[in-house]
Amino acid sequence: MADETTTTGNTQTTGDTATDQAASLFPDQGKTPETTVKTDEVKVEDKLVDDTGAKVEETKGDEQTKSDAKSVVPETYDIKAPEGVTIDADALAAISPVLKELGITNEGAQKLADAQVAMNQAAAAKQTEAWLEASKTDKEIGGKQWEATQKLAQAGFAKWSTPEFKAFVELTGLGNHPEFLRTFAKLGKAGQEDTPVAGGPISETDHASVLFPNMNKS
């Protein structure tokens, strides 16, 4: 038992010696290194800088501001209409309380308005195509008479329409409607027949009788 105790003691002594030797060779071993920050060399302002040199925190702040602005329900909605389309101020005023109640932002209202315009334009285009097809197949003005009908209608339209009415027809696509073409084809044909005859020029009464042959008939 005495020998074992001595051996253990020697071992302990040897271990302590090894530790002392390591400590003398590596005096900083096992110590937590201290970090010294020189505040005059490195300034920390709670702002990070990305690869482009921009201040990330400031950018985030701008984005947050824009995000907050987008989420605000406005007192008055400012809706932009595409070219050729007019916003109905009365309709917008009437719908605004509902938009506010639903928490719709100005950006959201703009998207709704854009979607409505697109739907209206698609519906108008579909209607115009339907009118054109009906005109082409009409028994009186379509079929074999289609080409002649177009020429007569164009002549009548050019002669009797005002600039304002022409703009309206262009906007609405009404020029493809069967009754529009039927009417202006008759006016175009009447214009061709509106020529002087033997005995003198046509009077105003004669002009009216050409355009409205049933006038003054009982």
LINZIBEL-V472092 format. One record per residue. N is the residue number from 1. SS is DSSP state (~ for helix, > for strand, _ for the rest). OMEGA is omega in whole degrees, -180 to 180 (none if undefined). D_FIRST is the distance of its C-alpha to the first C-alpha in Angstrom with 1 decimal. Layout:
{{N | SS | OMEGA | D_FIRST} {N | SS | OMEGA | D_FIRST}}
This chain:
{{1 | _ | -180 | 0.0} {2 | ~ | -179 | 3.8} {3 | ~ | -178 | 5.4} {4 | ~ | -179 | 5.2} {5 | ~ | 179 | 6.2} {6 | ~ | -180 | 8.6} {7 | ~ | -180 | 9.9} {8 | ~ | 178 | 10.6} {9 | ~ | 177 | 12.3} {10 | ~ | 180 | 14.2} {11 | ~ | -179 | 15.3} {12 | ~ | 180 | 16.5} {13 | ~ | 178 | 18.3} {14 | ~ | 180 | 19.8} {15 | ~ | 180 | 21.0} {16 | ~ | 180 | 22.6} {17 | ~ | 179 | 24.2} {18 | ~ | 180 | 25.6} {19 | ~ | 179 | 27.0} {20 | ~ | 179 | 28.5} {21 | ~ | 179 | 30.1} {22 | ~ | -180 | 31.5} {23 | ~ | 179 | 32.8} {24 | ~ | 179 | 34.5} {25 | ~ | -177 | 36.1} {26 | _ | -174 | 37.1} {27 | _ | -178 | 37.6} {28 | _ | -178 | 39.4} {29 | _ | 177 | 36.8} {30 | _ | 179 | 35.8} {31 | _ | 178 | 38.7} {32 | _ | -177 | 41.6} {33 | _ | 178 | 44.8} {34 | _ | 179 | 47.5} {35 | _ | -179 | 51.0} {36 | _ | 179 | 53.9} {37 | _ | 178 | 57.3} {38 | _ | -176 | 60.3} {39 | _ | 179 | 62.8} {40 | _ | 179 | 65.6} {41 | _ | -178 | 64.9} {42 | _ | 178 | 64.2} {43 | _ | 179 | 66.4} {44 | _ | -177 | 65.5} {45 | _ | -179 | 68.4} {46 | _ | 178 | 67.2} {47 | _ | 179 | 69.4} {48 | _ | 179 | 68.2} {49 | > | -179 | 70.1} {50 | _ | -176 | 70.6} {51 | _ | -178 | 71.4} {52 | _ | 180 | 75.0} {53 | _ | -180 | 74.3} {54 | _ | 179 | 75.6} {55 | > | -174 | 73.9} {56 | ~ | -177 | 72.4} {57 | ~ | 179 | 72.2} {58 | ~ | 178 | 75.9} {59 | ~ | 179 | 76.8} {60 | ~ | 179 | 74.9} {61 | ~ | 178 | 76.8} {62 | ~ | -180 | 80.1} {63 | ~ | 179 | 79.3} {64 | ~ | 179 | 78.3} {65 | ~ | 179 | 81.6} {66 | ~ | -180 | 83.5} {67 | ~ | 179 | 81.7} {68 | ~ | 180 | 82.4} {69 | ~ | -179 | 86.1} {70 | ~ | -176 | 86.4} {71 | _ | -178 | 85.0} {72 | _ | 174 | 87.6} {73 | _ | -174 | 90.6} {74 | _ | 175 | 93.6} {75 | _ | 178 | 96.4} {76 | _ | -179 | 98.9} {77 | _ | 179 | 98.3} {78 | _ | -176 | 99.3} {79 | _ | 178 | 100.0} {80 | _ | 179 | 101.1} {81 | _ | 177 | 103.6} {82 | _ | -178 | 104.0} {83 | _ | 179 | 107.2} {84 | _ | -179 | 110.2} {85 | _ | 180 | 108.6} {86 | _ | 177 | 109.3} {87 | _ | 177 | 107.0} {88 | _ | -176 | 108.9} {89 | ~ | -179 | 108.1} {90 | ~ | 179 | 109.3} {91 | ~ | 179 | 107.1} {92 | ~ | 179 | 104.1} {93 | ~ | -179 | 104.8} {94 | ~ | -177 | 105.1} {95 | ~ | -176 | 101.8} {96 | ~ | 179 | 99.8} {97 | ~ | 179 | 98.9} {98 | ~ | 179 | 97.5} {99 | ~ | 179 | 95.4} {100 | ~ | -180 | 94.0} {101 | ~ | 180 | 93.3} {102 | _ | 180 | 91.2} {103 | _ | -179 | 89.4} {104 | _ | 178 | 90.9} {105 | _ | 178 | 90.5} {106 | ~ | 178 | 93.2} {107 | ~ | 178 | 91.4} {108 | ~ | 179 | 91.2} {109 | ~ | 178 | 94.9} {110 | ~ | 179 | 95.8} {111 | ~ | 178 | 94.0} {112 | ~ | 180 | 95.9} {113 | ~ | 179 | 99.2} {114 | ~ | 180 | 98.5} {115 | ~ | 179 | 97.8} {116 | ~ | 178 | 101.0} {117 | ~ | 180 | 103.1} {118 | ~ | 179 | 101.7} {119 | ~ | -180 | 102.5} {120 | ~ | -180 | 106.0} {121 | ~ | 179 | 106.7} {122 | ~ | 179 | 105.5} {123 | ~ | 180 | 107.7} {124 | ~ | 179 | 110.7} {125 | ~ | 179 | 110.2} {126 | ~ | 179 | 110.1} {127 | ~ | 180 | 113.2} {128 | ~ | 178 | 115.1} {129 | ~ | 179 | 114.3} {130 | ~ | 178 | 115.6} {131 | ~ | -179 | 118.8} {132 | ~ | 180 | 119.3} {133 | ~ | 178 | 118.9} {134 | ~ | 180 | 121.4} {135 | ~ | -178 | 123.9} {136 | ~ | -177 | 123.7} {137 | _ | -180 | 124.4} {138 | _ | -176 | 127.0} {139 | _ | -177 | 130.3} {140 | _ | -173 | 132.5} {141 | _ | -178 | 130.5} {142 | _ | 179 | 127.9} {143 | ~ | -179 | 128.1} {144 | ~ | -178 | 131.0} {145 | ~ | -172 | 132.0} {146 | ~ | -178 | 128.5} {147 | ~ | 179 | 129.3} {148 | ~ | 180 | 132.7} {149 | ~ | -179 | 131.1} {150 | ~ | -179 | 128.6} {151 | ~ | -180 | 131.2} {152 | ~ | -179 | 133.5} {153 | ~ | 178 | 130.8} {154 | ~ | 179 | 129.6} {155 | ~ | 180 | 133.2} {156 | ~ | -180 | 133.7} {157 | ~ | -179 | 130.4} {158 | ~ | -176 | 131.1} {159 | ~ | -170 | 134.6} {160 | ~ | -176 | 134.0} {161 | _ | 174 | 130.4} {162 | _ | 178 | 129.5} {163 | ~ | -180 | 126.5} {164 | ~ | 180 | 124.6} {165 | ~ | 178 | 125.2} {166 | ~ | 179 | 124.2} {167 | ~ | 179 | 120.9} {168 | ~ | 180 | 120.4} {169 | ~ | 179 | 121.1} {170 | ~ | -178 | 118.7} {171 | ~ | -173 | 115.9} {172 | ~ | -176 | 116.4} {173 | _ | -177 | 117.3} {174 | ~ | -178 | 120.4} {175 | ~ | 178 | 122.4} {176 | ~ | -177 | 121.1} {177 | _ | -178 | 122.4} {178 | ~ | -178 | 125.3} {179 | ~ | 175 | 127.5} {180 | ~ | -179 | 127.0} {181 | ~ | -180 | 127.9} {182 | ~ | -178 | 130.8} {183 | ~ | -176 | 132.2} {184 | ~ | 174 | 131.9} {185 | ~ | 178 | 133.2} {186 | ~ | 178 | 136.4} {187 | ~ | 177 | 136.6} {188 | ~ | 178 | 136.2} {189 | ~ | 178 | 138.9} {190 | ~ | 178 | 141.2} {191 | ~ | 178 | 140.7} {192 | ~ | -179 | 141.9} {193 | ~ | -177 | 145.0} {194 | _ | -180 | 145.6} {195 | _ | 180 | 148.2} {196 | _ | 178 | 151.8} {197 | > | -179 | 154.5} {198 | _ | 178 | 158.3} {199 | _ | 177 | 160.2} {200 | > | -178 | 157.7} {201 | _ | 179 | 154.0} {202 | _ | 180 | 152.0} {203 | _ | 178 | 152.2} {204 | ~ | 179 | 149.3} {205 | ~ | 179 | 150.4} {206 | ~ | 176 | 150.2} {207 | ~ | -178 | 146.7} {208 | ~ | -179 | 145.6} {209 | ~ | 177 | 147.3} {210 | ~ | -179 | 145.4} {211 | ~ | -178 | 142.0} {212 | _ | -173 | 142.9} {213 | _ | -179 | 145.6} {214 | _ | -178 | 145.7} {215 | _ | 176 | 146.4} {216 | _ | 177 | 149.5} {217 | _ | -179 | 149.9} {218 | _ | none | 150.6}}
